[in-house]
């Protein structure tokens, strides 16, 4: 298992705090805690303060914190974590302290202000840690590749079980059982198996509906392996494919290939979306493409950047994204093809090792 360089991540984040003119910062979001210090419990708070780092948790996590937390002094709190952190902050004459405004409840923000002197200034921030998390380091890429590989293996298991008359939820359960056997901590999201007309639901979670004798089946799943997520969608056809259905599939596949070809450092995320959308527009299918072309993946299944209309984030080497155009035709079904892709210095590398050739079952 790759060893994470938490100290280097903390150093980079402290540099960001200096750029923002912040004396300190409170981190409480679980994925950000895991990223910055390795902690995976459900209750923790990491305080950056003038170059020092202190991690707060409660007595349930004493052993876990000592085993996992890197680069910070550990404090076991008996009450609210923010109250103990505030005691440290209260010693300051004046300071600007940042917090994750987009990830903090109103109640938690009120606690911060309640427990600290008015002379302290709380500065709301958005995405400060996520900007750092968007670009994956070498250790993260190894873990993501392992998760993608496991995701591919369990898809093959589901495909062997898929046939007309079997319920969607049976296919999903076979896939999820294979994931657990393969070492997954869990699924990245609730598995999607949407067959026949239900394929027109972009997020058609597996139901008790039976796989029909003919029609497309959309299978979208992902695993969490050592904290990192995978995401893959393939669409197969039960029974013989009609000419128009094959035309639709080929259009979606062409759109996906066009979007992947547009991925390179400096490319704007909205341009990647347009590369896929323009192919479907020429095929007169764009009105059935109802979501963005992709998103970032890492410690969370949906991370920045978002590859959608009018999005202006520029891609950088080390970003890991999905490319997943699809069409959803009400009353008939849907088709989606999704790969995970890493942005490289020379363009893009597709991580998903599964054929996109149309399979008839």
FENQUI-V692778 format. One record per residue. N is the residue number from 1. RES is the residue in one small letter. SS is DSSP state (~ for helix, > for strand, _ for the rest). PSI is psi in radians with two decimals (999 if undefined). BURIAL is I if it has 9 or more other C-alpha atoms within 8 Angstrom, else O. Layout:
n->N res->RES ss->SS psi->PSI burial->BURIAL
n->N res->RES ss->SS psi->PSI burial->BURIAL
This chain:
n->1 res->x ss->_ psi->2.21 burial->O
n->2 res->x ss->_ psi->2.44 burial->O
n->3 res->x ss->_ psi->2.24 burial->O
n->4 res->x ss->_ psi->2.45 burial->O
n->5 res->x ss->_ psi->1.30 burial->O
n->6 res->x ss->~ psi->-0.63 burial->I
n->7 res->x ss->~ psi->-0.67 burial->I
n->8 res->x ss->~ psi->-0.66 burial->O
n->9 res->x ss->~ psi->-0.73 burial->I
n->10 res->x ss->~ psi->-0.69 burial->I
n->11 res->x ss->~ psi->-0.79 burial->O
n->12 res->x ss->~ psi->-0.69 burial->O
n->13 res->x ss->~ psi->-0.67 burial->I
n->14 res->x ss->~ psi->-0.60 burial->I
n->15 res->x ss->~ psi->-0.69 burial->O
n->16 res->x ss->~ psi->-0.66 burial->I
n->17 res->x ss->~ psi->-0.69 burial->I
n->18 res->x ss->~ psi->-0.72 burial->I
n->19 res->x ss->~ psi->-0.58 burial->O
n->20 res->x ss->_ psi->-0.02 burial->O
n->21 res->x ss->_ psi->0.80 burial->O
n->22 res->x ss->_ psi->2.36 burial->I
n->23 res->x ss->_ psi->-0.43 burial->I
n->24 res->x ss->> psi->3.06 burial->I
n->25 res->x ss->> psi->2.46 burial->I
n->26 res->x ss->> psi->2.14 burial->I
n->27 res->x ss->> psi->2.22 burial->I
n->28 res->x ss->_ psi->-0.29 burial->I
n->29 res->x ss->_ psi->2.23 burial->O
n->30 res->x ss->~ psi->-0.79 burial->I
n->31 res->x ss->~ psi->-0.61 burial->O
n->32 res->x ss->~ psi->-0.63 burial->I
n->33 res->x ss->~ psi->-0.79 burial->I
n->34 res->x ss->~ psi->-0.73 burial->I
n->35 res->x ss->~ psi->-0.75 burial->I
n->36 res->x ss->~ psi->-0.50 burial->I
n->37 res->x ss->~ psi->-0.09 burial->I
n->38 res->x ss->_ psi->-0.03 burial->I
n->39 res->x ss->_ psi->2.36 burial->I
n->40 res->x ss->_ psi->0.13 burial->O
n->41 res->x ss->_ psi->3.12 burial->O
n->42 res->x ss->_ psi->-0.07 burial->O
n->43 res->x ss->_ psi->1.89 burial->O
n->44 res->x ss->_ psi->2.77 burial->I
n->45 res->x ss->> psi->2.27 burial->I
n->46 res->x ss->> psi->2.13 burial->I
n->47 res->x ss->> psi->2.07 burial->I
n->48 res->x ss->> psi->2.25 burial->I
n->49 res->x ss->> psi->1.85 burial->I
n->50 res->x ss->_ psi->0.83 burial->O
n->51 res->x ss->_ psi->-0.21 burial->O
n->52 res->x ss->> psi->2.63 burial->O
n->53 res->x ss->> psi->2.24 burial->I
n->54 res->x ss->> psi->2.29 burial->I
n->55 res->x ss->> psi->2.25 burial->I
n->56 res->x ss->> psi->2.38 burial->I
n->57 res->x ss->> psi->-3.13 burial->I
n->58 res->x ss->> psi->3.08 burial->I
n->59 res->x ss->~ psi->-0.40 burial->O
n->60 res->x ss->~ psi->-0.44 burial->O
n->61 res->x ss->~ psi->0.37 burial->I
n->62 res->x ss->~ psi->-0.92 burial->I
n->63 res->x ss->~ psi->-0.78 burial->O
n->64 res->x ss->~ psi->-0.75 burial->I
n->65 res->x ss->~ psi->-0.73 burial->I
n->66 res->x ss->~ psi->-0.54 burial->O
n->67 res->x ss->~ psi->-0.58 burial->O
n->68 res->x ss->~ psi->-0.67 burial->I
n->69 res->x ss->_ psi->2.23 burial->I
n->70 res->x ss->_ psi->2.46 burial->O
n->71 res->x ss->_ psi->0.24 burial->I
n->72 res->x ss->_ psi->2.56 burial->I
n->73 res->x ss->> psi->2.43 burial->O
n->74 res->x ss->> psi->2.28 burial->I
n->75 res->x ss->> psi->2.21 burial->O
n->76 res->x ss->> psi->1.98 burial->I
n->77 res->x ss->> psi->2.63 burial->I
n->78 res->x ss->_ psi->-0.19 burial->O
n->79 res->x ss->_ psi->-2.49 burial->O
n->80 res->x ss->_ psi->2.27 burial->O
n->81 res->x ss->~ psi->-0.72 burial->I
n->82 res->x ss->~ psi->-0.46 burial->I
n->83 res->x ss->~ psi->-0.73 burial->I
n->84 res->x ss->~ psi->-0.65 burial->I
n->85 res->x ss->~ psi->-0.68 burial->I
n->86 res->x ss->~ psi->-0.54 burial->I
n->87 res->x ss->~ psi->-0.63 burial->I
n->88 res->x ss->~ psi->-0.74 burial->O
n->89 res->x ss->~ psi->-0.53 burial->O
n->90 res->x ss->_ psi->-0.29 burial->I
n->91 res->x ss->_ psi->-0.22 burial->O
n->92 res->x ss->_ psi->2.51 burial->O
n->93 res->x ss->_ psi->-0.72 burial->O
n->94 res->x ss->_ psi->2.61 burial->O
n->95 res->x ss->> psi->2.72 burial->I
n->96 res->x ss->> psi->2.06 burial->I
n->97 res->x ss->> psi->2.17 burial->I
n->98 res->x ss->> psi->2.72 burial->I
n->99 res->x ss->> psi->2.85 burial->I
n->100 res->x ss->> psi->1.45 burial->I
n->101 res->x ss->~ psi->-0.63 burial->I
n->102 res->x ss->~ psi->-0.14 burial->O
n->103 res->x ss->~ psi->0.17 burial->O
n->104 res->x ss->_ psi->2.30 burial->I
n->105 res->x ss->_ psi->2.79 burial->O
n->106 res->x ss->~ psi->-0.70 burial->O
n->107 res->x ss->~ psi->-0.74 burial->O
n->108 res->x ss->~ psi->-0.70 burial->O
n->109 res->x ss->~ psi->-0.66 burial->I
n->110 res->x ss->~ psi->-0.65 burial->O
n->111 res->x ss->~ psi->-0.74 burial->I
n->112 res->x ss->~ psi->-0.82 burial->I
n->113 res->x ss->~ psi->-0.61 burial->I
n->114 res->x ss->~ psi->-0.71 burial->O
n->115 res->x ss->~ psi->-0.14 burial->I
n->116 res->x ss->_ psi->2.67 burial->I
n->117 res->x ss->_ psi->2.65 burial->O
n->118 res->x ss->_ psi->-0.35 burial->O
n->119 res->x ss->_ psi->-0.30 burial->O
n->120 res->x ss->> psi->2.44 burial->I
n->121 res->x ss->> psi->2.07 burial->I
n->122 res->x ss->> psi->2.15 burial->I
n->123 res->x ss->> psi->1.97 burial->O
n->124 res->x ss->> psi->2.40 burial->O
n->125 res->x ss->> psi->2.83 burial->I
n->126 res->x ss->_ psi->2.12 burial->O
n->127 res->x ss->_ psi->0.26 burial->O
n->128 res->x ss->~ psi->-0.75 burial->I
n->129 res->x ss->~ psi->-0.64 burial->O
n->130 res->x ss->~ psi->-0.55 burial->I
n->131 res->x ss->~ psi->-0.64 burial->O
n->132 res->x ss->~ psi->-0.69 burial->O
n->133 res->x ss->~ psi->-0.40 burial->O
n->134 res->x ss->~ psi->-0.64 burial->I
n->135 res->x ss->> psi->1.97 burial->I
n->136 res->x ss->_ psi->2.50 burial->I
n->137 res->x ss->_ psi->3.11 burial->O
n->138 res->x ss->~ psi->-0.68 burial->O
n->139 res->x ss->~ psi->-0.71 burial->I
n->140 res->x ss->~ psi->-0.72 burial->I
n->141 res->x ss->~ psi->-0.63 burial->I
n->142 res->x ss->~ psi->-0.75 burial->I
n->143 res->x ss->~ psi->-0.68 burial->I
n->144 res->x ss->~ psi->-0.74 burial->I
n->145 res->x ss->~ psi->-0.67 burial->I
n->146 res->x ss->~ psi->-0.70 burial->I
n->147 res->x ss->~ psi->-0.72 burial->I
n->148 res->x ss->~ psi->-0.72 burial->I
n->149 res->x ss->~ psi->-0.76 burial->I
n->150 res->x ss->~ psi->-0.69 burial->I
n->151 res->x ss->~ psi->-0.64 burial->I
n->152 res->x ss->~ psi->-0.70 burial->I
n->153 res->x ss->~ psi->-0.70 burial->O
n->154 res->x ss->~ psi->-0.48 burial->I
n->155 res->x ss->~ psi->-0.73 burial->I
n->156 res->x ss->~ psi->-0.65 burial->O
n->157 res->x ss->~ psi->-0.77 burial->I
n->158 res->x ss->~ psi->-0.67 burial->I
n->159 res->x ss->~ psi->-0.62 burial->O
n->160 res->x ss->~ psi->-0.44 burial->O
n->161 res->x ss->~ psi->-0.33 burial->O
n->162 res->x ss->_ psi->2.24 burial->O
n->163 res->x ss->_ psi->2.88 burial->O
n->164 res->x ss->_ psi->2.41 burial->I
n->165 res->x ss->_ psi->-0.25 burial->O
n->166 res->x ss->_ psi->2.50 burial->I
n->167 res->x ss->> psi->2.69 burial->I
n->168 res->x ss->~ psi->-0.72 burial->I
n->169 res->x ss->~ psi->-0.49 burial->I
n->170 res->x ss->~ psi->-0.71 burial->O
n->171 res->x ss->~ psi->-0.78 burial->I
n->172 res->x ss->~ psi->-0.73 burial->I
n->173 res->x ss->~ psi->-0.66 burial->O
n->174 res->x ss->~ psi->-0.72 burial->I
n->175 res->x ss->~ psi->-0.77 burial->I
n->176 res->x ss->~ psi->-0.59 burial->I
n->177 res->x ss->~ psi->-0.74 burial->O
n->178 res->x ss->~ psi->-0.63 burial->I
n->179 res->x ss->~ psi->-0.80 burial->I
n->180 res->x ss->~ psi->-0.73 burial->I
n->181 res->x ss->~ psi->-0.54 burial->O
n->182 res->x ss->_ psi->-0.03 burial->O
n->183 res->x ss->_ psi->0.09 burial->O
n->184 res->x ss->_ psi->2.47 burial->I
n->185 res->x ss->_ psi->-0.42 burial->I
n->186 res->x ss->> psi->-3.02 burial->I
n->187 res->x ss->> psi->2.58 burial->I
n->188 res->x ss->_ psi->-0.50 burial->I
n->189 res->x ss->_ psi->2.99 burial->O
n->190 res->x ss->_ psi->2.17 burial->O
n->191 res->x ss->_ psi->2.36 burial->I
n->192 res->x ss->> psi->2.11 burial->I
n->193 res->x ss->> psi->1.90 burial->I
n->194 res->x ss->> psi->1.94 burial->I
n->195 res->x ss->> psi->2.60 burial->I
n->196 res->x ss->~ psi->-2.32 burial->I
n->197 res->x ss->~ psi->-0.48 burial->I
n->198 res->x ss->~ psi->-0.25 burial->I
n->199 res->x ss->~ psi->-0.27 burial->I
n->200 res->x ss->~ psi->-0.07 burial->I
n->201 res->x ss->_ psi->1.92 burial->I
n->202 res->x ss->_ psi->-0.59 burial->O
n->203 res->x ss->_ psi->0.89 burial->O
n->204 res->x ss->_ psi->1.47 burial->I
n->205 res->x ss->> psi->2.59 burial->I
n->206 res->x ss->_ psi->2.31 burial->I
n->207 res->x ss->_ psi->-3.07 burial->I
n->208 res->x ss->_ psi->-0.05 burial->O
n->209 res->x ss->_ psi->2.50 burial->O
n->210 res->x ss->> psi->2.58 burial->I
n->211 res->x ss->_ psi->2.20 burial->I
n->212 res->x ss->_ psi->2.97 burial->I
n->213 res->x ss->_ psi->-0.44 burial->O
n->214 res->x ss->_ psi->2.61 burial->I
n->215 res->x ss->> psi->2.90 burial->I
n->216 res->x ss->> psi->2.62 burial->I
n->217 res->x ss->> psi->2.09 burial->I
n->218 res->x ss->> psi->2.18 burial->I
n->219 res->x ss->> psi->2.00 burial->I
n->220 res->x ss->> psi->2.06 burial->I
n->221 res->x ss->> psi->2.89 burial->I
n->222 res->x ss->_ psi->2.74 burial->I
n->223 res->x ss->> psi->2.79 burial->I
n->224 res->x ss->> psi->2.08 burial->I
n->225 res->x ss->> psi->2.04 burial->I
n->226 res->x ss->_ psi->0.66 burial->O
n->227 res->x ss->_ psi->-0.30 burial->O
n->228 res->x ss->> psi->2.53 burial->I
n->229 res->x ss->> psi->2.70 burial->I
n->230 res->x ss->_ psi->2.88 burial->I
n->231 res->x ss->_ psi->2.16 burial->I
n->232 res->x ss->> psi->2.43 burial->I
n->233 res->x ss->> psi->2.36 burial->I
n->234 res->x ss->> psi->2.64 burial->I
n->235 res->x ss->> psi->2.17 burial->I
n->236 res->x ss->> psi->2.94 burial->I
n->237 res->x ss->> psi->2.27 burial->I
n->238 res->x ss->> psi->2.21 burial->I
n->239 res->x ss->_ psi->-3.11 burial->I
n->240 res->x ss->_ psi->2.38 burial->O
n->241 res->x ss->_ psi->2.24 burial->I
n->242 res->x ss->_ psi->2.79 burial->O
n->243 res->x ss->~ psi->-0.80 burial->O
n->244 res->x ss->~ psi->-0.62 burial->O
n->245 res->x ss->~ psi->-0.66 burial->O
n->246 res->x ss->~ psi->-0.65 burial->I
n->247 res->x ss->~ psi->-0.75 burial->O
n->248 res->x ss->~ psi->-0.82 burial->I
n->249 res->x ss->~ psi->-0.81 burial->I
n->250 res->x ss->~ psi->-0.58 burial->O
n->251 res->x ss->~ psi->-0.75 burial->I
n->252 res->x ss->~ psi->-0.73 burial->I
n->253 res->x ss->~ psi->-0.73 burial->I
n->254 res->x ss->~ psi->-0.69 burial->I
n->255 res->x ss->~ psi->-0.71 burial->I
n->256 res->x ss->~ psi->-0.74 burial->I
n->257 res->x ss->~ psi->-0.66 burial->I
n->258 res->x ss->~ psi->-0.71 burial->I
n->259 res->x ss->~ psi->-0.74 burial->I
n->260 res->x ss->~ psi->-0.72 burial->I
n->261 res->x ss->~ psi->-0.44 burial->O
n->262 res->x ss->~ psi->-0.17 burial->I
n->263 res->x ss->_ psi->2.16 burial->I
n->264 res->x ss->_ psi->2.81 burial->I
n->265 res->x ss->_ psi->2.35 burial->I
n->266 res->x ss->_ psi->-0.28 burial->O
n->267 res->x ss->_ psi->2.49 burial->I
n->268 res->x ss->> psi->2.40 burial->I
n->269 res->x ss->~ psi->-0.63 burial->I
n->270 res->x ss->~ psi->-0.51 burial->I
n->271 res->x ss->~ psi->-0.60 burial->I
n->272 res->x ss->~ psi->-0.76 burial->I
n->273 res->x ss->~ psi->-0.76 burial->I
n->274 res->x ss->~ psi->-0.57 burial->I
n->275 res->x ss->~ psi->-0.73 burial->I
n->276 res->x ss->~ psi->-0.77 burial->I
n->277 res->x ss->~ psi->-0.63 burial->I
n->278 res->x ss->~ psi->-0.61 burial->I
n->279 res->x ss->~ psi->-0.78 burial->I
n->280 res->x ss->~ psi->-0.51 burial->I
n->281 res->x ss->~ psi->-0.75 burial->I
n->282 res->x ss->~ psi->-0.55 burial->O
n->283 res->x ss->_ psi->0.05 burial->O
n->284 res->x ss->_ psi->0.65 burial->O
n->285 res->x ss->_ psi->0.03 burial->I
n->286 res->x ss->~ psi->-0.48 burial->I
n->287 res->x ss->~ psi->-0.29 burial->O
n->288 res->x ss->~ psi->-0.01 burial->I
n->289 res->x ss->_ psi->1.77 burial->I
n->290 res->x ss->_ psi->0.20 burial->O
n->291 res->x ss->_ psi->3.12 burial->O
n->292 res->x ss->_ psi->2.91 burial->I
n->293 res->x ss->_ psi->-0.38 burial->I
n->294 res->x ss->> psi->-3.07 burial->I
n->295 res->x ss->> psi->2.87 burial->I
n->296 res->x ss->> psi->2.73 burial->I
n->297 res->x ss->_ psi->2.50 burial->I
n->298 res->x ss->_ psi->-2.09 burial->I
n->299 res->x ss->_ psi->-0.36 burial->I
n->300 res->x ss->_ psi->2.66 burial->I
n->301 res->x ss->_ psi->-0.54 burial->I
n->302 res->x ss->_ psi->1.92 burial->O
n->303 res->x ss->> psi->2.81 burial->I
n->304 res->x ss->> psi->2.68 burial->I
n->305 res->x ss->> psi->2.76 burial->I
n->306 res->x ss->> psi->2.31 burial->I
n->307 res->x ss->> psi->1.44 burial->I
n->308 res->x ss->_ psi->3.14 burial->I
n->309 res->x ss->_ psi->2.34 burial->O
n->310 res->x ss->_ psi->0.16 burial->O
n->311 res->x ss->_ psi->2.43 burial->I
n->312 res->x ss->_ psi->0.22 burial->O
n->313 res->x ss->_ psi->2.40 burial->I
n->314 res->x ss->> psi->2.35 burial->I
n->315 res->x ss->_ psi->2.54 burial->I
n->316 res->x ss->_ psi->2.64 burial->I
n->317 res->x ss->_ psi->2.37 burial->I
n->318 res->x ss->_ psi->-0.25 burial->I
n->319 res->x ss->> psi->2.44 burial->I
n->320 res->x ss->> psi->2.16 burial->I
n->321 res->x ss->> psi->2.84 burial->I
n->322 res->x ss->> psi->2.64 burial->I
n->323 res->x ss->> psi->1.93 burial->I
n->324 res->x ss->_ psi->1.07 burial->I
n->325 res->x ss->_ psi->2.74 burial->I
n->326 res->x ss->> psi->2.88 burial->I
n->327 res->x ss->> psi->2.55 burial->I
n->328 res->x ss->> psi->1.82 burial->I
n->329 res->x ss->> psi->1.90 burial->I
n->330 res->x ss->_ psi->2.34 burial->O
n->331 res->x ss->_ psi->-0.13 burial->O
n->332 res->x ss->_ psi->-0.76 burial->I
n->333 res->x ss->> psi->-2.98 burial->I
n->334 res->x ss->> psi->2.86 burial->I
n->335 res->x ss->> psi->2.24 burial->I
n->336 res->x ss->> psi->2.45 burial->I
n->337 res->x ss->_ psi->2.17 burial->I
n->338 res->x ss->> psi->2.28 burial->I
n->339 res->x ss->> psi->2.73 burial->I
n->340 res->x ss->> psi->2.42 burial->I
n->341 res->x ss->> psi->2.41 burial->I
n->342 res->x ss->> psi->2.34 burial->I
n->343 res->x ss->> psi->2.22 burial->I
n->344 res->x ss->> psi->3.01 burial->I
n->345 res->x ss->_ psi->-0.52 burial->O
n->346 res->x ss->_ psi->-0.04 burial->O
n->347 res->x ss->> psi->-1.85 burial->I
n->348 res->x ss->> psi->2.58 burial->I
n->349 res->x ss->> psi->2.13 burial->O
n->350 res->x ss->> psi->2.17 burial->I
n->351 res->x ss->_ psi->-0.47 burial->I
n->352 res->x ss->_ psi->2.02 burial->I
n->353 res->x ss->_ psi->0.81 burial->O
n->354 res->x ss->_ psi->2.34 burial->O
n->355 res->x ss->_ psi->2.56 burial->O
n->356 res->x ss->_ psi->0.17 burial->O
n->357 res->x ss->_ psi->2.41 burial->O
n->358 res->x ss->_ psi->2.16 burial->O
n->359 res->x ss->_ psi->2.27 burial->O
n->360 res->x ss->> psi->2.30 burial->I
n->361 res->x ss->_ psi->999 burial->O
